[in-house]
Amino acid sequence: MVQVASPVKPIGIEPVDPGVPRSSDAHDEISTRPSPDLRTIFTCGAPLLAACLLGQLLPNVSVVPGLRLHVLWLPGPLLLGWLLCTPRAAWRTCVLAACAGTVLGAALMPDTVVVRLLASLGEIALVLGVAALLLRWRGAHSALEGYLDIAWFLLLACIALPLCSAGWQQVVGTRAIGALPHPDLRSAALCGSVSYLLIVPAVVSLARLLRSPERRHGWHWRSIVLAVTLLGALALLWQVDWPPGALTPLLAVAPIPLLVWALIVFGVSGASLSMLVVAVLGMQLGMLGMGPFAAPAPGHDLLPAQAWTLGTGFALLFLGALSEQKLSNHLQLQQAYRRLGEVTGRMLVVQEEERTRIARDLHDDVNQSLAANSIRLSGLRHQVAPSERAAMVELQENLLAVSNDIRSISHELHPSILRFTGLASALDAFCIKRNARGTLRLRCRIEDTPPLQGDQELSLFRIVQEALNNVDRHAQARLAEVLVAVRGQDLVLRVDDDGRGMPAPCSRSLAPGLGMISMEERARLLGGTLAVDRSPLGGTRIEVRFPLAAGPHPGDRQ
């Protein structure tokens, strides 16, 4: 349907009133300058402020004497994840929130406030630089989706950034022993590398999941309960005091099937969260002397768990990229099909409008001209010689036959009876006409159906027309039956014939014709499906089934 575009009014621009001073306009422009809205503050600022504050305090929390929660470093990875997911306009809010959380966390530890501030602010500056580089080389796809993008992330965020940040921490912390959570360069770099590898993909994938509802196909409560159960079983398995031997490597491999299953069911977001939980669980149990990564002295060595996390995380990240690319291609293909369906629907609407125009021209112009010529011939018939009068009569009868054919074509192009009397009467009249003019015998049965919209009735009528045209041209049938009825919550249209049937049960090697494509598109526009099957009459059955918008009709039959 062609729509006329309405005049576009620029948003926020009002006509100038001569009676209003220009100073008030300038004041309005100043007051409407863009500023961080509440949504940005709550979605970016508040979580980052709390994360940076918590990240500063957690390394100093002791669960048991001599054991601190410093297996992951939160502020830098969370800030990098947020920067990769948010537009550039929100970066200022993110950085200010991270700085505010850092200042608050350092203020709660007055003995090391200067050292912690210098170390954290240096890491924030490094994170800003890495985020800018990653977004510059990202390309057209989403963050951490392409293989080259992941390679740059591993090089910059998981290797270079932790090394530079750990080196800066060692520089500013040389005069304050114990001011920072990690005593040496190796432990600080490994902790940062593991943190960036685990947290940044989890944040990016969760943000992508929240923005795209079509990616949540695997997030059902049953799958979530099963995932939590499997993680709990893994925690219990790792806490058992197994005898040393060949079982320890098997305990380290035990999470791999769980991670692959999470990637298949939940996608990259589920795999990233599962990897984060498994890695934290393994490192915490290792610090307590349990699990496959148990350290010789509790609370002192995380190297086995960190090495396992880095190796598994790298592999899972590339597998996730493959899965993400396949899912993105699938979603793009679905979107292309939706757009193609929209274009097809508009083409069908334009086709109906053109049919209406042609039918009106045939009926009002061509047919009226033929009728006028027939009347003139009737008058001239009495003015010619009797020997030529028979030819005039024959010519007048031919004009009347052409007029009837044009009227019939006009009614088929635009069935006006459908608009005035409904689908049942239109199909009855259509079957009567087809029975009168051809050898194919039609039987129409329309049960007590609920009222339908005009476009729904027109689509069903066109499907019946096309199906019977196919029967006439290809089926070599003598009998065809048309049924319109309600079955459960669906309206069903069936066209059966006793012809020779479809070649090689709906062989896919044969390309469908335009008639079949038209029927499929009309069924899709109705919100239903079209099925081609063997008919009980011996030929072919065309069945269209679509859900009714209203509730069940009183005359429903199962």
N, C-alpha and C positions, 0 to 999 in steps of 0.2 A: 504494500500500500504506500503510495507516494504521499509524504507529509510535507507541508509547506513550512519552512523554517520561519519561526517568529523572530522579530527584531531582537538583537542581542543587546542587553543593557549592561554596561560595565558595572561590576560589583564594587560597591564602596564609593562610587562617584556620583554625586548629586548635582543637579543643575545649580549654577551660580545665581544666588539671589542678590540683586543690586542693593537691597536694604540691609544686608548682613555685612558687617565689617570683615575685612580680610584677616584680621588678627584672630577672630574666632575660628576661621578655617585652618589657619596655621596651628592653633592650639589643638584642634581635632586631629590634624595629621600627626602631631607630636604624640598625642595620647594613644593613637592606634598603631604605633610602631610595633613590630613583632617582638615578643618577649616569651620566655619559657612558660608554657601553659602548665596547668595543674597535672594534666595527664603525664607530661614528660617528667615532671618532678617526682611523681609517685612511681612511675614505671622505671625510671633511670636513676634519679637522684637518691631516693630513699633506700632502695636495695644496695646501691653501691656504698652509701654512707654506712649502713649497718654492716656490710661485708668488710669494709676496710677497718671499721672499729673492732669487729670480731676477729679479723685477721691479725690485728696488733695484739690482742689479748690472749688468744688461744695458745700461742707458744709458751706462755707463762703460767698456764693452768696445769696443775699436777693432779692427775687422776689417782695415781699411787705414788708413794715417795720415789723420787728420782725419775718418773715417767712423765713427759710433757707431750702435749698434742701438737707436734710440729711436723707431722708427716706431709701436710700440704700447706702451701702458702697462698692465701685467698686474694689479697688486694690486687696485685698485678694481673693475674689471669682473669679475674672477673672484670676488671676494667677493660682489658683487651677484648674479651668476648662481647661486652656491651658496645664498644666502639665499632666492632665489625658488624654489628646488627642494627645500629641506629644510624640515621642520616647525619650528615656533617653538622646540621644546625643544632643537634642535641649534644654534640661533643662537649661544648662548654659546660653544660649541666652535669654531664658525667664526670668530667675532670674536677669540677668544683666539689661535687659530692665526695669523690675519692679523697681529695685533699682535706675536706672537712672531717671525714672519718679518720684519716691518718692523724690529724691534729688532736682530735678527741682521744684517740687511742694512746698517743704519745703523752698527752697531758695526764692520763691516769697512771703513768709510770714516771714520776718526776726525776728519778735518778738518771734516766737514759733518754730524756725527752729530746735533746738536741741531736744525739746520734740517730735515733729512730726517725726523726723528721728528715734529716739529711739523706739517710738511706732510702726512705720511702719516696721522697720527692724525686730523687734521682731515678728510681725505678719507674715512676709515673712518666717522667720525661722520655725514658727509653721506650715505654709502652706506646706513647703517642707517636714516636717515630716509626716503630714497627707497624702499627696500625695503618699509618699513612702509606707506607711502602706496600703492605699487603693489599690494600684497596686499590692502589695504583696499578698493580699487576694482576688484579683479579680478572679483568675482562668483563664479558657480558653476563656470565653466570653468577650464581650466588656464592657467598663466602664458603671456603673449604669444600668446594664441589668438584673442581677439576684437579687432575693429577699434578699439573704444574703449580697450581695454587697450594696444594698440600705440601709439595716439595719445598716451596718458599716458606710456608708456615713452619715446617720442621726445621729448616735451616735458620730462619730468623728468630722465631718465637720459642722454639724448643732447644736451640743450641746457643746461638749468639746472644739472645737477650738474657737467659739465665747466667751465662758466663760473665757478661758485662755487669749485670746487676750484682752478682756475687763478688766480683772484683771491687765494685764501688762500695759494697757493704764492708769489705775487709779494709778498704782505705779509710772510711770514716769511723770504723769501729776499732782501730788499732789502739787508741788511747782509752777505750772503755771496755775492759774485759767483762764478758758476760752480758753486754748490752743488747746483743743480737741473738736470735734463737739458734743460729748455726755457728759452731766454733771455728770451722775451717772453710776454705774455698771449695773443696770437693763436696762436702755435705750441702752447702748452700746452693751450689750449681745443680746438683742432682735433685734436690728438693724443688727448686724452681723449674727445672726441665720437666719433672713428673707433673707438677702442678699445672703448667701451661698445656701439657699434652692431654691431661684429663679434663680440666675445667673449661678451656676455651671451646673445644668441639661440643661439649655438652650444652654450653650456653647458646652457641650458634645454632645447633640443631633444634633446641627447644624453641628458640625464637622463630625459626622457620616453620616449626610445627604449629605454633600459635597463630602465625599469619596465614597459613594454608590449611583450612579444615579438611581438604581432600587427602592430606597426608596422614590423617588420624584413623585410617581404615583398620589398623590392627590394635588400636587402643580401646579394648573392651574390658569390662570389669573382670571377666573370667581370666583373660590373659594376664591382667595385672596381678590378680590373686595368685595365679600359677607362678609368675615371675618372682613375687615376694616369697612364696613357699620354697622355690628352688634356691633363692639366695639364703634363706634361713637354713635350709638343709646343708648348703655349702659351709655356712658358718659353723654349724654343729660338727660337720665332718672335719673341719680344720682344727677344731678345739679338742678333738679326741687325742689322747696320748698314744699315738701309734708307735710300735717298736721301730727303731732305725733300720733302714735297709732300702730295698728297691721301691717301697711304697711311697717314699717322699717325692720322687719325680712324678709319680701318678697323681699325687695330691696337687702338684703345681699345674698339671694338665687338666684337672677336673673342671675348672671354669671355662675352658675353651668351648665345649659344646653349648654351655649356657649362653655365652656371648654370641655365638653364631645364631642360635635360636632367637635371641633378642633382636639381632639384626634383621632376621627374616620376618619376624612377626611385627615388631614395633618400628623398624627402620633405624636410621642412624641415631635418632634421638634416644630410643630405647637402648641401643647398644652402647652409646656413650654413657648414659646413666648407669647401666649395669657394670661397665668397665670401671667407672668411678667408685661404685660401691665395693666391687671386688678388690680393687687396688687398695682402698683405704682399709678394708677389712684385713687383707693380707699383711699390710704394713703394721697395723695396730697389734694384730696377733703376733707378728714377728718380734715386735718390741717387748711383748710379754713372754716370749720364749715358746710360742705355740705355732702350729701350722707349718707349711712347707718352707717358709722363709724365716724360721726362728733364728734369732741372732744368738751368738755364744753368750753375750752379756746383755741382759734385757735393757732396752732403752738406749743402746749405744750404737748399733749398727743396723742401718736400713738398706745396705747395699744389695743383698739378694732380692728383696722385694722390689726395690727401685729398678734393678736391671730387668727383672721379669716384666714389670709394668711398662718400661720403655719398649722392650721388644714386642710384647703383645699389643701395646697401644699403637705402635707404628703399623703393624700388620692390619689391625682392625680399622685404622683410619683409611688405609687404601682400599680395603674391602668395602667400607662404608661409602667411599667415593664412587666405586663401581655401582653399588646399590642406589645411591642418590642420583647418579646420572641416568640409570635406567628408569627410576621413578619419575624424574623430571621429564624425560622423553615421553614416558607414558602419559603424564599429565598434559604435556603440550599437544600430544596426539588427540587426547580427549577434548581439549579446548578447540583444536582445529575441527574435529568432528561436530562439536556444538556450533561453531561458527558456520560450518557447511550446512548443518541442519537449519540454522536461522536463515541463511541465504536461500535454501531450498523452500522453506516456508514462505518467504517473501515472494519467491518466483511463483509459487502456487497461487498466492493471493493475486499477484499481477495477472496470472493466467486466467483466473476466474473473472477479474475485472474486464479483461480483453474479450473473454467469451460473452460476457453480458453485453458489452458494447456491440460486438458483431451480431449477436442475436437480436438486439434492439434495431440495428440498422437493417438486418434482413427482414424483420417483421414490419417495421414501420416504413421503410423506404422502398426496398426492392419488392416486397410482397404487395405493397399498395400500388406501386407502379404497374405490376403485373395485373392486379385487379382492374386498374383503370384501363389498361390496354384491352383486357377481356371485355369490358363494358363497351368500349369503342368498336371492337369487332362484332359484338352483338348488334350494335346499331348499323354497322356497315353490311351485315349479313343480308339485310332486307333490300339493300341497294345494288346488289350485284346480280348477275344473271343466274338463273336456277342451276345451270350446269356447273358454276363455280361455287355454289353455296355449300356443297358437301365439303370442299377443301377448307372453306372458312370455318365450318363447324368443327372439323378435325383440328384446325389450328387453335380454336378456342378451347377445345378439350385438352390439348397439349399444354396450353397456358395454365389451365386450372390444375393439371397434374403437377406442373413445375411449381405452382404456388403452394400446393399441398406439401410437396417435398421440402420446399423452403421453410414452411411453417413447422414441419416435423424436425428439420435440422435446427431451427431456432429454439424449439422446445428442448431438444437434447443439449444444445449449448448452454442454455440457461433455463432450468426447470422452474418456471414461476410457480407451479403448483406446490413445489416444495416449500416455498416461503409462505403461501397462504393456507395450506391444509396440513402440512407436516410430512414426516418421513413415510409413515405407513401409506397414506394416500398416494404419495408420489411414486413409491415402489409398486403399488398395485397398478397404477396407470401405466407405468413403464413396462411391467410384465404383460399387461393386456396388449399394448402396442406391439411389443416384440412377438407375442404369440400370433398376432394378426398378420404380420408381414413376413415371417420367416418359417423355416421348418423346425427350428428349435422350440421345444415346448417348455415353458417356464411355469414353476409353481412357487408362489411367494407366501411365506407364513411370517407374519409380524405379531408377536405376542404382546402382552400388556407391558409396554416399556414406559419408563418415566420420561417426562419432558426433557428434551435435549436442546442445547444451544444451536443457533443457526449454522455456525461453522462446523459443528459436529455432525449435524444432519447432512450438510453438503458433502463433507468428507466421506461419510458412509455411502451416500448416493453415488459419488464418483467411483468409489471402490467397487460397488456392484456393477456400474457401467463398464469399467475396465475389465473386471473379471469375466463378465458375460461376453464382451468383445473378444477376449482371448479364447473363450469356449467356442465362439462362432468361427474364429479363424483357424484354430489349431486342434481342437479336441475331437472334431467329428462326432459330436454328441447329439443325441436325440432328446434328452431330458436334462433339465437343470433345476435345482431347488435353491431358493434363497430363504434364509432363516435369520430373523433378528429377534433376540430374546435376552433376558437377564438371567445370568447364572451366578448365584452368590452375590458378590459385590461388583461383578463385572458385567458389562454389556458385550454380547457376543454376536458377531455377524459371520454367517457361514454361507458359502456358495459351493454347492456340490454339483457334479455332472457325471454322466455315465459314459464319457468318452474314453479315449485311449490312454489318458493319464500323462503324467510328466515323464520325460525320458530319463531312465537310469536313476531312480529315486532322487530327484532334486540334485542332479549331478553338478558338482562345483566346477567341473571343467567347462561348462557352458556358461557364458556371460549372461546375466539376466537382462531381459529386454527393458525398454523404457516403460512399458506398462507395469511390469513387476516392480521396477524402481519407484514409479509414481505411487503404487499402492503401499509399498513399504514406508515411503516418506509420509503419506497421509496417515497411516497407522501410527507412526512415531509422533506426528503432530497431535494426534489424539491422546498421546500418553500411553499407548499400548503397543502391542506386538502383532506381527503378521506371520502366520504359520502356513506352510504348504505341506499337505499330507495326502495319503491315499483316502479316497472317499468310499463310504459304504456302498455307493451306487456303482462302483467299479472304476470311476475316473479319478478326478483330482478334487481335493477340498481346499478352499481358500478360507482361512479363519482369522478374523480380526477380533482381538479381545483387549478392552481397555477399561480401567476402573471408572466407576461412576463418581461424580463429584459429590453427590448427596449420599445419604445413608441408604440402607437396603430398601427396595421397593416392596410394597405389600404383596405384590404378586410374584415375588422371587420364588424360583424353584432351584433345588440343588441337583 
